[in-house]
Amino acid sequence: MIIYNVTCHVDDDILEEWVAWMAAEHVPEVMKTGKFIKYKFSEIEKMNPEDPGTSFSIQYFAEDMDRYAAYQKEDAPALIAKTTQKYGDKVAAFRTILHVIAEG
């Protein structure tokens, strides 16, 4: 199992719109690619409530690296471009791959 984790830090002025768009449009588009079997969309708890913006983790679960690689080649560029065009520098994202060793 592979987890493709996208961590996003979102500016306060677009927070509600971005969350709604992610839940209603972007995440369903990623899932429609057929490369992932499930996802989790989570808000990251702020360690300091005074810090601006809010961070989120979107985890997409793939059966193997081949499916993830296919997503990166066939789908990710257009989906990332769409998000960048819509929100520009109001959302900062970084991506990581997690290899599941064990789960219970």
Contact map, one row per residue, 1 for C-alpha under 8 A:
11100000000000000000000000000000000000000000000000000000000011110000000000000000000000000000000000110000
11110000000000000000000000000000000000000000000000000000000011111001000000000000000000000000000011110000
11111000000000000000000000000000000000000000000000000000001111000000000000000000000000000000000011110000
01111100000000000000000000000000000000000000000000000000001111000001000000000000000000000000001111000000
00111110000000000000000000000000000000000000000000000000111100000000000000000000000000000000001111000000
00011111000000000000000000000000000000000000000000000000111000000000000000000000000000000000111100000000
00001111100000000000000000000000000000000000000000000011110000000000000000000000000000000000111000000000
00000111110000000000000000000000000000000000000000000011100000000000000000000000000000000011110000000000
00000011111000000000000000000000000000000000000000001111000000000000000000000000000000000011100000000000
00000001111101100100000000000000000000000000000000001110000000000000000000000000000000000111000000000000
00000000111111100000000000000000000000000000000000011100000000000000000000000000000000000110000000000000
00000000011111100000000000000000000000000000000000011100000000000000000000000000000000000000000000000000
00000000001111100000000000000000000000000000000000000000000000000000000000000000000000000000000000000000
00000000011111111100000000000000000000000000000000000000000000000000000000000000000000000100000000000000
00000000011111111110000000000000000000000000000000001100000000000000000000000000000000000000000000000000
00000000000001111111000000000000000000000000000000000000000000000000000000000000000000000000000000000000
00000000000001111111100000000000000000000000000000000000000000000000000000000000000000000000000000000000
00000000010001111111110000000000000000000000000000000000000000000000000000000000000000000000000000000000
00000000000000111111111000000000000000000000000000000000000000000000000000000000000000000000000000000000
00000000000000011111111100000000000000000000000000000000000000000000000000000000000000000000000000000000
00000000000000001111111111000000000000000000000000000000000000000000000000000000000000000000000000000000
00000000000000000111111111100000000000000000000000000000000000000000000000000000000000000000000000000000
00000000000000000011111111110000000000000000000000000000000000000000000000000000000000000000000000000000
00000000000000000001111111110000000000000000000000000000000000000000000000000000000000000000000000000000
00000000000000000000111111111000000000000000000000000000000000000000000000000000000000000000000000000000
00000000000000000000111111111100000000000000000000000000000000000000000000000010000000000000000000000000
00000000000000000000011111111110000000000000000000000000000000000000000000000000000000000000000000000000
00000000000000000000001111111111000000000000000000000000000000000000000000000000000000000000000000000000
00000000000000000000000011111111100000000000000000000000000000000000000000000000000000000000000000000000
00000000000000000000000001111111110100000000000000000000000000000000000000100010000000000000000000000000
00000000000000000000000000111111111111000000000000000000000000000000000000000000000000000000000000000000
00000000000000000000000000011111111000000000000000000000000000000000000000000000000000000000000000000000
00000000000000000000000000001111111100000000000000000000000000000000001000100000000000000000000000000000
00000000000000000000000000000111111110000000000000000000000000000000000000000000000000000000000000000000
00000000000000000000000000000011111110000000000000000000000001000011011000000000000000000000000000000000
00000000000000000000000000000110111111100000000000000000000111100011000000000000000000000000000000000000
00000000000000000000000000000010011111100000000000000000000111100000000000000000000000000000000000000000
00000000000000000000000000000010000111110000000000000000000111000000000000000000000000000000000000000000
00000000000000000000000000000000000111111000000000000000011110000000000000000000000000000000000000000000
00000000000000000000000000000000000001111100000000000000111100000000000000000000000000000000000000000000
00000000000000000000000000000000000000111110000000000001111000000000000000000000000000000000000000000000
00000000000000000000000000000000000000011111000000000001110000000000000000000000000000000000000000000000
00000000000000000000000000000000000000001111100000000111100000000000000000000000000000000000000000000000
00000000000000000000000000000000000000000111110000000111100000000000000000000000000000000000000000000000
00000000000000000000000000000000000000000011111000000010000000000000000000000000000000000000000000000000
00000000000000000000000000000000000000000001111110100110000000000000000000000000000000000000000000000000
00000000000000000000000000000000000000000000111110000000000000000000000000000000000000000000000000000000
00000000000000000000000000000000000000000000011111100000000000000000000000000000000000000000000000000000
00000000000000000000000000000000000000000000011111100000000000000000000000000000000000000000000000000000
00000000000000000000000000000000000000000000000111110000000000000000000000000000000000000000000000000000
00000000000000000000000000000000000000000000010111111000000000000000000000000000000000000000000000000000
00000000001100000000000000000000000000000000000001111100000000000000000000000000000000000000000000000000
00000000111100100000000000000000000000000000000000111110000000000000000000000000000000000000000000000000
00000000111100100000000000000000000000000011010000011111000000000000000000000000000000000000000000000000
00000011110000000000000000000000000000000011110000001111100000000000000000000000000000000000000000000000
00000011100000000000000000000000000000001111000000000111110000000000000000000000000000000000000000000000
00001111000000000000000000000000000000011111000000000011111000000000000000000000000000000000000000000000
00001110000000000000000000000000000000111100000000000001111100000000000000000000000000000000000000000000
00111100000000000000000000000000000000111000000000000000111110000000000000000000000000000000000000000000
00111000000000000000000000000000000111110000000000000000011111000000000000000000000000000000000000000000
11110000000000000000000000000000000111100000000000000000001111100000000000000000000000000000000000000000
11110000000000000000000000000000001111000000000000000000000111111011000000000000000000000000000000000000
11000000000000000000000000000000000110000000000000000000000011111010000000000000000000000000000000000000
11000000000000000000000000000000000000000000000000000000000001111111000000000000000000000000000000000000
01000000000000000000000000000000000000000000000000000000000001111111100000000000000000000000000000000000
00000000000000000000000000000000000000000000000000000000000000011111110000000000000000000000000000000000
00000000000000000000000000000000001100000000000000000000000001111111111000000000000000000000000000000000
01010000000000000000000000000000001100000000000000000000000001011111111100000000000000000000000000000000
00000000000000000000000000000000000000000000000000000000000000001111111110000000000000000000000000000000
00000000000000000000000000000000001000000000000000000000000000000111111111100000000000000000000000000000
00000000000000000000000000000000101000000000000000000000000000000011111111110000000000000000000000000000
00000000000000000000000000000000000000000000000000000000000000000001111111111000000000000000000000000000
00000000000000000000000000000000000000000000000000000000000000000000111111111000000000000000000000000000
00000000000000000000000000000000000000000000000000000000000000000000011111111000000000000000000000000000
00000000000000000000000000000100100000000000000000000000000000000000011111111110000000000000000000000000
00000000000000000000000000000000000000000000000000000000000000000000001111111111000000000000000000000000
00000000000000000000000000000000000000000000000000000000000000000000000111111111100000000000000000000000
00000000000000000000000000000000000000000000000000000000000000000000000000111111110000000000000000000000
00000000000000000000000001000100000000000000000000000000000000000000000000111111111000000000000000000000
00000000000000000000000000000000000000000000000000000000000000000000000000011111111100000000000000000000
00000000000000000000000000000000000000000000000000000000000000000000000000001111111110000000000000000000
00000000000000000000000000000000000000000000000000000000000000000000000000000111111111000000000000000000
00000000000000000000000000000000000000000000000000000000000000000000000000000011111111110000000000000000
00000000000000000000000000000000000000000000000000000000000000000000000000000001111111111000000000000000
00000000000000000000000000000000000000000000000000000000000000000000000000000000111111110000000000000000
00000000000000000000000000000000000000000000000000000000000000000000000000000000011111110000000000000000
00000000000000000000000000000000000000000000000000000000000000000000000000000000001111111110000000000000
00000000000000000000000000000000000000000000000000000000000000000000000000000000001111111110000000000000
00000000000000000000000000000000000000000000000000000000000000000000000000000000000100111111000000000000
00000000011001000000000000000000000000000000000000000000000000000000000000000000000000111111000000000000
00000001111000000000000000000000000000000000000000000000000000000000000000000000000000111111100000000000
00000001110000000000000000000000000000000000000000000000000000000000000000000000000000001111110000000000
00000111100000000000000000000000000000000000000000000000000000000000000000000000000000000011111000000000
00000111000000000000000000000000000000000000000000000000000000000000000000000000000000000001111100000000
00011110000000000000000000000000000000000000000000000000000000000000000000000000000000000000111110000000
00011100000000000000000000000000000000000000000000000000000000000000000000000000000000000000011111000000
01111000000000000000000000000000000000000000000000000000000000000000000000000000000000000000001111100000
01111000000000000000000000000000000000000000000000000000000000000000000000000000000000000000000111110000
11100000000000000000000000000000000000000000000000000000000000000000000000000000000000000000000011111000
11100000000000000000000000000000000000000000000000000000000000000000000000000000000000000000000001111110
00000000000000000000000000000000000000000000000000000000000000000000000000000000000000000000000000111110
00000000000000000000000000000000000000000000000000000000000000000000000000000000000000000000000000011111
00000000000000000000000000000000000000000000000000000000000000000000000000000000000000000000000000011111
00000000000000000000000000000000000000000000000000000000000000000000000000000000000000000000000000000111
